[in-house]
Amino acid sequence: MAASQAVEEMRSRVVLGEFGVRNVHTTDFPGNYSGYDDAWDQDRFEKNFRVDVVHMDENSLEFDMVGIDAAIANAFRRILLAEVPTMAVEKVLVYNNTSIVQDEILAHRLGLIPIHADPRLFEYRNQGDEEGTEIDTLQFRLQVRCTRNPHAAKDSSDPNELYVNHKVYTRHMTWIPLGNQADLFPEGTIRPVHNDILIAQLRPGQEIDLLMHCVKGIGKDHAKFSPVATASYRLLPDITLLEPVEGEAAEELSRCFSPGVIEVQEVQGKKVARVANPRLDTFSREIFRNEKLKKVVRLARVRDHYIYGVSLWCSGWSAVARSRLTATSTSRVQAILLPQPPE
């Protein structure tokens, strides 16, 4: 009996010890265990596989994927990062830029601004096409000039009071419909996702005047097309109490885990610890620093239960967008210097 339990643990659990991790590698392949039929079976896979959405809003998504191997779990993560298309700035036509931000850096920042547009309604632009059309291109205009505020106090040193339009935000970007786009998309549907992303800072006399072309792409081509800020997964924690923990030891045990993992209940006038929600644990292994309690708890993870956490790139978090604008990768956005267009 003990041998069969050990085999089952080896097959289904990754065990965390004080000085190492056991059962890291997948071992349930055909012929490895006597008495187990581990050959691929589609019906068995369909029966065991499931996806449970735990939390979903406009900012984030958390879901469980159960009954798969690590290779498939990682494939889904990579698909989220690199295979889901979005719209992003690909070409910048610079008419005038007298700010301290160089044209190439400015174009790079514009390329990382998330655009609120359904990519399913657009086609991929063909290679070599210089001029976009209404079926493959979105066009935005950014024209901001900084001036002095004539009503500012003479002794003021606050730039927000001294200058007008000294900060260029994404709310200054104006969508210019191409072809019949104005009829297809209601006003306000095509826009930057966040209107408070800082693009540049100006001083009186400085101006930014440019035109942006947004195209459809995927994260495999460039990170600016990735629809998510982060996409990660972890195995479901499995915490087992090997013997009853009562009294002050129960309170002490609770403090060794993340809040909500261990619950202390009153049972017949005694404090008794029980595992309430192992999903909340981060596995800090604080329990192994307690000489009395480390032998009464087994820490493990369920091998085929993956918890995905996704922070949406096109979400309500302006901080996410701002963090993406600090990326150091070389952008493929083209900065093209053009003469000032006629009035």
N, C-alpha and C positions, 0 to 999 in steps of 0.2 A: 504493500500500500504506500509506504513511504517513497519507494522507488518511482511509482507511477506519479505521485504528487511532485516529485522532483523533476521528472520529465515534463509534466504539464507546465510547471513553473518556467522551465527552460524554454519551452515553446511559446509561451504566451506573455511572459513578464520580463522586463528589464529591471534588474534588482540593483538598487543603490546601496552600497556598503559604506563603512566608515573610511576605508582607504582605497576604494575602487568601485567599478561598475561591472556587474556580471550579466551574462546573456545578451551581450550587445548585438551580436550578429544573428541574422535570421537563419534558423537551422531546420525549418519544416519543409525541406525539399524531399522529393520522392526517394524512398529507400533509406533515409537517414535514421528513422525510428521504426523498430519492429512493432507491428500491430497497428500502425497508422497509415492510412491511405492519403498521401499528400499529393497525389497526381492532380493536375489541373482539371477542375470540373466546373463547367459554366453554371449549371443549376445551383450548385453549392455556393458559388461566388455570388450569384444574384440573390440567394436567400440570406446570406450573411452581410452583404454590402448595404449600407444605408447612409444617407446624408441628413443630418439634423441641424436646422438653422436655430441657433441659440439666441442671437441678437442681431438686429439689422436696423440701421437708420441711415440718414444721408451722409453721415460722417464715417461710419465703420460697419464692419460685418464680422460676426463670429459664427462659425459653423463647425460641426463635427463630421468627419468622414471616417466611417467604421468599416473594417473588413478588408483593408488594402495593405500592401507592402510599402516600405519606405520609398522605393523607387517610383511607384505610382503617385504617392503623396507628394514627392518632390516635383514630379512632372506637372501636377496641377499648380503647384506654387510657381513654377517657371512659366506656365501658360498665362497665369494672372499677370506676371511681370512683363512678359515679352510678346504675347500673341494676341492680346485684346486691343483692337484699334481705337484711337482717339484722334481728335483734331488738334493741331499745334502749329505755331508760326514757323514757317519754313523759309520765307524770303522777306527781307526788309528793304524797302526802297527809301533811302535816306535823302530827303530834300535839303534839310538844314539841321545841323546839330552843333550848337555852340556851347553845350554843357561840358563839364569836365569828364564825362563818361565817354570813352572812345566809342566809335561806331561799332566795332566788333564786339566790345563788351556789352554795349546796349542791345545789340541784336541777340547776343547770347541770353541775356536776361529776358527779353521778350519771348524767345523761343520756349522758355520754361514756365510761362504763364499758362495755367489751365484754361481751356476754352469750353464754355458751356454750349455744346452742340452734339446732336446725336450722329455719330459717325456712320450709322447704318443708312442714313439718307444721302450719303455722298459716295463718290467713286474714288478709287486711287488715281492720282495723277500719273500719266504716262511719263516715262523717262524722256528727257529732252524737251518736254513742253515748257516753254517759257511763259506763255500767257495762260492763265487759268480761266476756267469757265464756271458757270453757276452750278454745275454738277460735281465739281471736284475742288472748289476753292471758296474760302471765306475771306473777305477783305475788311480790314480795320484801318482807321485813320487815327493818328495821334498827333495833335497839334496844340502845344502849350507854350506860352511865353510868360516869363516872369517880369513883373513890374513892381515899383514901389507903391506902398499904400499911402496915399496923400493924407489920410485921416489918422495915421499913427502918431502916438505921442512922441514928442521930441526926445525925451529921455529914455525911451523904450529900447531895449536890447533883444527883445524876443522876435526871432525871425517870423513866427506866426503872425505877429502884429505888424512888423515892418514891411513884409513882402506879400504880394498876391501871386498865387500859383507857384510858390517856391518849391512845392513838393508835387511830383508827377506820380499819380496813382493810376491803377488800372481802370478806375471809373472815368478817366479822361479818354479812354479808347472808344471810338465811335464806329459802329458797324456800318459798312457801306454795302448795300445789297448789290449783287451782280445778277443781271438778267431778270428772271422772275422770282428771285429769292424773297422779295418783299411780299409776294402773294403766298408763298409756300410757308414762310415762318412768321408767326405773329411777332409784333414788336416786343422786345425784351427777352425773347427766347435765345437769340444768338448774342452772346456777351461773354466777357471773362467771368469765371466762376466766382471770384472774389473781387470786390470793388475797392479793397483797401490795401492791395499789394503795392509797396513803394517801388517805383521804377527808377527814378533819379531825383536829384535835388538841383534846383536852379537858383541863380541870383539875378537881380535886375539886368535886363538886356539879353540874357541867355534864352535860347529857344530850342525846342525840339519839334521837328515837323517831319513826319515819315508815314509811309504806307506799309501795311503788313499783309502778307498772303498766308493764310492757314490752309494746310492740306491734311489729308488722312494718312496715318502711318501707324506703325506698331513699335513697341519698345525694343524689339530685336534690332530695328534699324537705328533707333536713337532713344535715349532715356527720356527725352521730353515727351514721347508718345506713350509712355507707360501710364496706365490708368490708376495705378495704386501708388501710394507713398511707401507703404511697407506691406509685405505679404509674408507671413511666417507661420510655422506650425510647431506644435509640441505634442508629446505623447500625454495621454490622460494619466494623471497621478493615481496611484493605488496605495493607500495607507492602511495597514492592518495592525491592530493591537493584539499582541501575542498573549497577553494576560490582562486581567482587570487592573485598572489604575484608579485608585480611590484617594479621597482626602486631599491634603495639600499637594500630593504628587499629581493629582488631576489638574489643578491650577497651574502647576509648574509645566506640565506637559502641554497645556494649551498655549502657554507663552513661547514655546519652542517652534510653533508653526504660525503661518500667516493667519490673520484674523478670519474667523469663520470656519476654519478647517476642523478644529477640535472643539467640541461643545461639552461643557460641564453641566451635568444634570444632578438634581437631588433625588436619590433613590433610597427610600426607607431611612431618611435622615442622614445619608452619606453622600458626599460629592463623588460622582462617578464620571469619568471621561469617556466620550465616544466620538467616533469619526463622523462628523456632520457633512462636510462638503470637501472632499479631497481635491476637487477641481480647482479650488482657489489657491492651492499651495504652490509656491515657487521653488520648493526643494532647496532651501538654503542649507539644509543639513545641520541646522542648529541643534537638533536633538542629539547628535553625536558628541557634543561638548558636555552633555550631562551624563556622568558616569552611572547614575542610578537608573535612568530611563532609556538609555540607548539600546538596551537589550530587550525591551518590551515592545518595540515598534519595528515593523518591517516596511521599508520604503521601496516602492517599485513603480513601474509605469506599464500601462497596458500596451502591448507591442503593436496592435493593429487598430488602435483608436487614436486618431489625430485630431487635435484641436487647432483650427485655422483662425488666425487673427489678421484681418485686412483693414488697413486705414486707406480710405478712398482718396485718390489724387484729386478727383473732382468732388470734393466734399465741402463742408461748411467751415473747415478749419483754415483760417488764413495763415496760421502759423506753419501749417504743413506746406503751403505754397511758398511762404517766405523761406523756409528751410531748403526747399528745392532750388530756389534761386541762388543759393550759395554753392551749388555744385561746381566742381572744378573740371569736369570733363569738357573736352573741346566740342563746341557746338558746330553743327553743319549749317546753321542759319547763315545765309549770305547777306552781307552788308554791301549794298551797291550805292555808290555816291552818284547822285543825279543832280543836274542843275535845278535851281529854284523854278517851279512851275509858274507860268504866267498867271497873273491875277484874273 
